[in-house]
Amino acid sequence: MTLSKKWLLEKGVPPSEIFVVSFTRAASTDLRRRIRNYCAQNNVHGADSISVSTLHSLALAALKKGKVIPSSEFNIAILSGWEVKEVFDKEFTDEHGDIFVKQEDGTTIKSRAAEIRRFYEAFWSTGEMHPNEYDMPEIMITDLEKEKFEQFLKIFSQAYLAIFPGQLIAKCLKERDAGLFDPAAVLGIRHFIVDEFQDLNYADNRLVEMISSSPTAPNIYILGDDDQSVYGFRFAYQGIKAFKNAADYILKDCFRCTPEILRTATNFIRINSVNSRLAKDISAHYADIPSVIRRHRFESDTDEARYIAQSCKKLIAKGIAPDSILILINKRPLADPIIKAFDEIEEKIAIDLPPDENKLFIDAEWSRYAIALLRVVCDRSKTDHIAHRLVLGFQSKVGIRTCVNIKNISVEALKVDYPVIFYQPVQQKAFSAVERKAIFQTHSVLKKLFQLTDDDTINMQQKDLGVLIRANYALPNFDTEWENLINSLPTEMTLNELQVYLTSQSRAQAAAILKKVYERLELDLTGNIFFQPRVQIMTMHGAKGLNAQVVFIPGLEQKTIPGEKNTKRSGSYFEAARLLYVSITRASATCIMTFSKKREIRPKKYDYNRRGSDLLVDLGGEFIPSEVLSDSDVILVKDTCQALAEVGSKFSGSVY
């Protein structure tokens, strides 16, 4: 894919006319970095001017430039997953929870706000009120719940200038269907490249087709693989098969996998696929390099975890880099025994935990407040409405009800922009004593923030920022967490860089950001523990798009993949098969697949009735017992990795 953009630039296409979209923020961020690095290495200019984003961000840019969104709402933000759960769902429940339906026994459905929201997310993603892919809640969403949701969403969006990703696509489609809006013409798209097309949902696909059929006639390049369609729970479907008015270009060379791994994976997916699957004839680029594929079964998850940890130890001792080893899990609890097994190794091996357990700053409650403060510091125009709401909500003794009341009064009664109530005198009588106190408390914090600038350094503002946070936000162990963070970073790091660092979506992204800071300050990276190579533990979905020399895939039991729920739906069963296919094809040199007959499902509660997944019978070999990767296998893995390095193709790492 990077090559296609390089080719366009070499042909003299203006970079500003090239637009690239990928599925997630993390993927688009990584893609942007790869484009710039590749073009820099090959002396191709203009990469910085290429638009690389998610489809949602592209839609937002088009709506703004096309003035479909009023200028007063130009600073509208796309809600993050955390903000959806911690702000939207909680405020919706507080304001309208009294009309939510109850369970048959009269008790409250704790997740009802999320269930109602999910109903609308399904509608925005598919254009249908009851799409086939949507798992209906046990108790149907009522007309009254729908009415209150729509009312609440309108006021919420107006107050906080925040919107759901799916709403953006739906709005683009509605405006385009009415003939009022042409996103391709508005943005000046002449070359449109869509990566991971199979991950798009129905609404996304319609938007891409609309862009491709614009009177401005942009050239469109669709890249995807229906065998890698694994996001049915996000309403994605294998739309690349149905994309119209496009010439096919079949990519036959695989630059990631060695032959046996590719052969095992492709044979498996041929057997476990739907009838409409696109036929493929893919060959490994490294035709003469041997692969290492092993299949093992264990009596317990402890034995399985010990095998993985001890095998990693042997591989690393033989020279395999820790960060070239990937452990893929389908369910989060599968990581626990593996983490414990690594802890028990005498020669400690650094590991990266799954994203939700990796203790990224963006996932920690204490750092969420710090991030909100930094967002305000870095937004001198006072237009980041949702950041102001977060600062208010994080103040001590300020609850959801107070936040909801302040929002409603500012929008409905006072009719002012939400941040105004924290900066300018307003009608104090409109608020209760509790609400006035919360506003004044937030005003005091914001006043101090505006004494800072985004160019200030940690060294300059460490004390002031720390005191500001401590004075208004009480959390156990905060002091320790804050000091550990600050002491781990360069003192000349700016507050803007700190904000970007804290909002990293992955450890790899955080490391890349910190590395840039080190390079800017001309600091030595040697010996910094943050850059220490680590064995990575990731979910199967999270590893999509990545590759590693050695991949372990544990937990391949029937109850885990496809899972008891998915065995009841054929579509989900085939999606589970595609997920396993994707996991196998992350491996370049070695793929080791395992399952256990006994697994701890809760503390000291075991399931003794595990069996290998039905999918395993199509993986071309017997699952046999083992204690650790053999010495001969370790040598073979090492030789294979060396052979791959010697081939040294600049295309390695690309799935196509």
N, C-alpha and C positions, 0 to 999 in steps of 0.2 A: 504494500500500500504506500509506503514512503517513496518507493520508486516511481509510482504513478504521479505523485506530486512533483518529484524531481524532474520527471519527463516533461510535465506541463511548463515548469519554469524554464527549462532548457529550450523549449519551443517558443519562448518569448511571451507567454501568457502573463499579464500583469498579476502580481500576487494578490492584489485587492479583489480580483474577480474569482479567486479560488476559495471555496467554502467547504469545510470538512466537518462532519458530525460523527460522534461516536456515542455509545450507549449510556455511559455513566460519566460523572464528573471526574472520577479517578482515571478512567480510560482516556477521556479527552485531554486531561492534563498530561498523562504519560505520552499520548500521541503527539501533543504539541512539542514536548521535550525531544522526542525522537526525531521529529521532522527538522527541528532546528539543529540538532546535533548532526544529523545525516547530511543536511545541506551544507553546514559549516565544514564538515570533513571533506566534502566533494566540491567545495568552492562554488556553490550555487547560491546566488544572492536572492533576497526577498522573502525568506522563510518567515521572518517576523511579521510580515504584513498579511500572511494567510490567516483567515478566520478558522479557528479550531475550537469547537464547543460541543455541548450536547444539543440535541434537537430542540429541547425546551428553551435553552438559552438563545438559540437562533430564532425561535418563534417570538420570544420576548423582544429581541432586538428589532425584528421586523415590525411588530406591533407598535413599538415606540417610534421608529423611523417613519412608519406609515401614518403616524398620528391617530391610530386606532385607539391607543391609550391616551387619555388627556395629559397635557403637559404637567398638570398637578400630580399625576401618578407616575411620572417618568422614573422615579426612584423605587418603583415597586420591586420587591425581592421575592425570589422563589423560596418557599419554606423548606427548611431542612427536615430530615426525618425526626430529629430530636425536638425541633420547634413544633412540629405537628402533634407529637405526643404530649409534650410538657406544657404547651401553651394552648394550641387550638382545642385538643380533646378535653383538657381540664376546664377551660373556660366554657366550652359548649356544655359540658356536663353540669357545671355550676349554674349556668343560666337557664338551662332547659331540662335538666335531669328529672324534674318533677313530672314531665310528660312522657318520659321514656317508659316503654312497656316493661312489665315485670315478668319474672318467671312464673310458672304455674303455682309455685308455693308462695308467691307474693314477694319474693326477695328480689333485690336489685341485680340487674345484669351489669357487672362492673365494666365490661368492655363495650357497653352499648354505644357510646359515642364513636368508638373506633369502627363498630359494625356499620353504623349509619354512614360514616365517612367512607368506608370501604365500598358501600353501595354506590356512592357517587363517583368514586375513583374508577369503578368498573364501567360506569356510564360514560365518563369522560374518555376512557381508554378505548371503548368499543363503539360508542354511539347507540348502544342498546341498553334498555333498562334491566333486562334479565339475560345477559350473555351466557352461552354454554359454559364458559370457563369460570364463571363466578360461582363460588361456593356459598349458597344462600345460608343466612343465619338460621338457627333453629326456629326463632320467632321472627316472622316477616317484618320488614320495616313498614311502619304505618304511615298513612297520609299525613297525620299530624306531625310525626317525626320529620318527614320530608319537608313540610312547610316550615317548621322551626329551623331546620338545618339551613335552608336557603336564605331565610331571614338573617340568621346568625352569620352566615358566611359573607353576606353583603356588607354588614356593618364591620365585621372583623377585617375584611380586606380593605375597606375604606379607612379604618382607623390606623391599621398597622402597615398599610401598603405592602401586603404580603399575599401571595397567591400559591395555589397548588400547581405542580408541574403540569398535570393533566388538563387543568383549566386553560393553560396557554394554548395548547394544541387545539382544544375544542373551540376556543375563541377564533383562532386563525381559520379553522375550517368553516365556521359559521359566517365569518366575514367574506371569505372567498366564495362560498356557495351563493352568497347574495350579490356577487359581482362587485363588491366594494373594495377589494383588497387583493393585491398580487404580491406575495412575499418575495418572489424571485426578482421582480422588477424594482421593488422598493429597496432591496439590499444590493442590487447590482450583481446578482449571482450569474456567472457565465459558465462556471465549472463547479459542479456539486458532487462531492464524494461522500458516500454514506458507508461507514464501516459497521460491521456486525449487524447487517440488515435483518438477519433472522431474529434478532432480539427486540425488534420494534413491534408495537401492538397495532391493532387495526387503525386507530386514529393516526398514529405516527405514519403508518404506511400511506394513508390517504393524503397526508400533508406532503410527503415526498413525491407522490404522484402528481399532486397539484403544482408543485414547484417544477417538476419535469415537463409539465404540459403548458407552462406559462407562454404567453405570446413572445416573450423575450428569448424563448428557445434555448435555455441553458443546456450544456452538455452534462449528462449525469452518469456517474459511475457507482454502481451498486456492488458491494462486496459482502459476501456472506456464505454460510454453509448450513443447509437445513438440518444436517446431522448434529449441529451445535445449538439447536434451538432448545433451551433449557429454562426459559422464563415464563412458562405457562401461568404461574401464579401471579405474574404481572401482566397477564393478558397478551403476552407475546405469542405469535404464531409463525409458522414457517412461510412467511409472506414472500420470500425471495422467489419461490416457485410460481407465484401468481403475478409478479410484477410485469406490467404490460409494456409493449412498444420498446423493447430492449433487445439488443443483439447479445447472444451468449458468448462469453469467453471463458472456457473451461481451464482452470489452473490445475495442471497435472503433477507438478513437482512439489513434494513436501520437503521443506528445509528444516524441519524440526526433528522428526523421528528417524531413527535408524530402521532398517528394513523389517526386522522381525516384530518390533513394536507396532509399526504401521500395519503390517499384515494382520497381526492379531486384532488390532482395533477395527480395521475395515471389514474383516470377515465377521466380527461380532456385530457390527452395526448393520451389515447387510441382512443378517438373520433377524435382528430385533428392530425392525423399522416398519413404518406404514407403507402401504402399496404405492402411495404417491411420491415416495422418496426419489430425489434426483439421482440417477445413476452416476457413478464416478469411477475413474480409472487413475488412481493416484500412485505415483512412484516415489520412493525415497531418494532424495538427492544424494545420499551417502550409500550408494548401492553395495559397496564392498565392505562396509563396516559392520561387525557383528553386534547384536543387541543382547541384553541380559533380561530375560523375563522369568520371574519366579512366582509360583503360586503355593501358598502355605495355609494350613489350618492349625488351630491351636485349641487346647482344652479350656483356656480361660483368657479373658482380656488382659490379665496380668502377664501371662506368657507371651501374648502377642505384642504387648507394649515393650516388654524386655527385649524381645527379638529385634524390634525396630531400633531401640536405643543402642543396644550393643552392636548392631550392624552399622549404625551411623558412626559409632566410635571407631570401628575397624576401617571404615571407608575414609574417614577424616585422617586417621593415622597413616593411611596409604597415600594421602595427598589430595583427596577429593575435597574441594572447598565446601565448608558448611553451608554457605548460601546457595550452593548448587544442588542442595538436597531439599525436596519438598514432600511434606506429609499431608495428604488430602483426606479430609473427613467429611462425611455427609451430614452428621449430626454433632452438635457441639459437645455433648457428654462424652463422645468417643475420645476427645482430647485428654480427659482427666488422667486415665491410667498411663498415657504416653508421657505427659508432663511429669508425673510421679517417677516413671522409669528413668527419665533423663536426670532427675534430681538425685537419684540413687547412684549414678555413675561417679566414681571417684574423680576422674579427670573431667571436670565440669565442661559441658558443651553448651554454648549459648544457643537459645532457641527463641524464635518469634512465635508468640501465641496467636490463636485465631483473632481476627480483628476486634471482636466484641470483648475479648479478654486481654488485649494487648496493652491496656492502660494508656491508650492514646489520650492526649490532653483533651481532645474534643469530646471524649466520652466521660470525663470526670466532672462531677458536679461543681467542685471548687473552681476548676479552670473555666467552666462555662461563664461564671461571673467575671473572671478576669478577661475572657474573650469579649464579653459584652462591653466592658469598659474600654477595651482597646479599639473596638469597632467605632465607638463614639469618638475617641481620640483621633482616629484615622479618617473620620467623616466630618470635616469641619463645617459642612453645609447644614448639619443637623437634620438630614433627610433620611437617616437609617431608623425608620420608625420602630421596627421590631427590636432593634438593639436597645432603644429607650424603654420599650416594654420589659425587656429582660432585666435591665438595671433596676427598674421599679420592682419587679417581682422578686428579685433576689435580696431586697432589703429585709433586714430582720423585722419580724412581726408584721410583714405585709403578705396577706393571703390572696388566694385566687379571687374571692368575692370582692375584695377591695380593688384589684386590678380590673375586674369586669365592670364595676360601677364607674370607675374613672374613665375607662374606654367609652362606655355608653354616654356618659354625660358630655365628654369632650366632642363626640360626633353628633349626638342627637340634640342636646340642649344648647351647648355653646357654639356648635358648628365651627370648630377651629381644628387646624392640623394638630394631630396628637402631641407632637413634641412641644408645641407652643405652651401647653399648660405647665411645663417644667421650667420655662425660661421667661415668660412674660406674666404680668399680673392678670389674673382672670377673675371671673365672678366666683369669689371664694364661697359665697352663700350657696352655690350650686352643689357644693360638696359637704359631706359630713365631716365631723371633727377628725375621725380616723383617716378619712381620705385626704384631708388637708395635711395632716401630719405626714402621710406617706409621700405626698407630692413635695412637701418641703424637704423631707429627708432626701429624696431623689434629686431635687434641685441643688442641694448642698454638694452632693457627689458630682453632679454634672458641672457645677461651677468650678470645682477643683480640677476636673478633667480638662476643662478648656484652658487651663494654665500649661497643659502639656501639648506637645506636637508630635506628629508621627515620626519626625526626624530625631527626636530625643533618644538618647541611648539608655540602655538598662542601667549603666553606671550612673547616669545623671538622675534617673527617676526611680531607681530600685526602692529607695526608702519611702518616697512619697506615694508611689503606687501601692506598695505593700501595706502601708499604714491606712491608705484609703480603703483598701479591700477589707482589712481586718476590722476597721472601725464600723463597717456597715454589714458585715456578713460573717456570722458565727458558724463555724463548722469544725467538728473535731479533727485534729491533726492538720488543720489548714496551714499553720505556721511551718510545720515540717515539710509539707508538700510544696509550698511556695518557695521556701529557702532551697530545697533540693533542686527545683526547677531553675531558679535564678543562678545558683552556683554552678550549674552544669553548662551554662551558656556564656559566650564571649561577652565581656562587659560593654563592648562597643557595638553590640547588636542594637539596631534601632527598634522602636516600639512597633513600627510597621512590620518589620521583619519578624518580630515576636508574635504579632497577631497572625501572620501567615503561617508561621511555624506551629502555633497552637491549634490552628484549624486544619492541620494535615489530616488527610483521610486514611493514611497508611504510614507504617513506620518507614517504608522505602521513600515515600514522598517527604516525610519529615527529615530524613537523612539527606536527601537531595537539597532541600531548602537550607539546612544547616551547613552543608558543604559549600554552598554559594556564599554564605556569610563568612565562613573561614577563608575562602579564596579572596573575597573582597578585602578582608582585613589582613591578608597575607599571613595567616596563622598556619602552624604545622598540624596536619591531620594525624600524624603518626602517634600511635598509642592511645588515641581517643576511643574509649570503650563504646561510644555511640556508633562508631563506624565498624565495630567488630562484626565479622561475618557470622551469620546465624542460620541454623537449620530452621526452615519455615514450616509452621503448622497452619494450614489454611482450609477453608471450606472448599468443596468442589466448585460451587458457584463462584466463590471469590477468586479462584485460580484461573478463571477463564481468561484467555489471552496471554497467560504467562507460560514459561517453560522452565525446566530444570534438567540437569543431567540425570539425576536419580529421583524417582518418584515412588513413594510408598502409598498404597491405598488400603488402609485397614477397615475393619468393621463391615465387610461385605456380606452381611447376613440378610435373610429374607425380611426380617422385621425392620431393617434399616434402609435397605435399598432393594426393591422399590418402596418398601414400607407397607404396613398392613392397610393403610388408607388407600394407597395408590393401586393396590392389587384389585380393587373394586372398580377401577376406571381404566379402560384400556389405553386411553390417551395419556394418562399419567404414567402408566407402566412404560410406554415407549419413551416418554420424556426421561424417566429414570435411566433407561438404557442409553439414551443420548448423553446423559450426565456422566455415566460411567465411561462412555466413549471419549468424551472431552477430557476426563481425568487421565485416562491411559495415554492420550496423545499429548499430554503435557511433558512426557518423558522423552529425552533425547537418547540416552544411553541405556537406562535401566528402569524397569517398571516391576514393582513387587506388590502383588495383591494378596490380601489375607482376610481370614474371618475367624471368629471364635465361637465355640460351642456354649460358653458361659460368659455372661457379662453383668457387671454391677450396674443396675439401672437406677438405684437410689442408694444412699449410704447404707452399707451392710445389707442391702436387699438385692438378691441375684436372680437373674433369669437363666435357668439351666436348660431351657428348651430352644436354644438358638440353633439355626441351621444355615448353611450357606445359601445365598440368594439363588433363585432359579436362573438368574442371568449368568451365573458362573459356568453353566454347562456349555456355553457357547464361546468360552475363552481359550479353547484349544489345548487343554492339558489338565492333568490331575493336580488337585490341591493336596499337598503332602505335609507331614509334620516337619518341624525344624526348630532349632534352638538359636541359631545365629547364621548370618550369611557366611558361607564357607570361604576359606582362604583362597581357593581357586576362583570362586566367583568375584571376590574382592579384586584379585589381580586382573580378571577379565573386565571388570567395570573400569578399572584404572586404565587399562590398555584401550578400551573403547573411547573413553574420554580424551585420551591423548590423540587417538586417531582423528576424532572430531576436531580437536584443536589444530591438528596439522593440515586438515582440509581447509580450515580457516576461511570458509566462504563468507564474504561480507553479507550474504543473505541469511546466515544462520540466525535463528531466533524468530524468523517469520514463518507463520503457519502455512503460508501459501507458496 
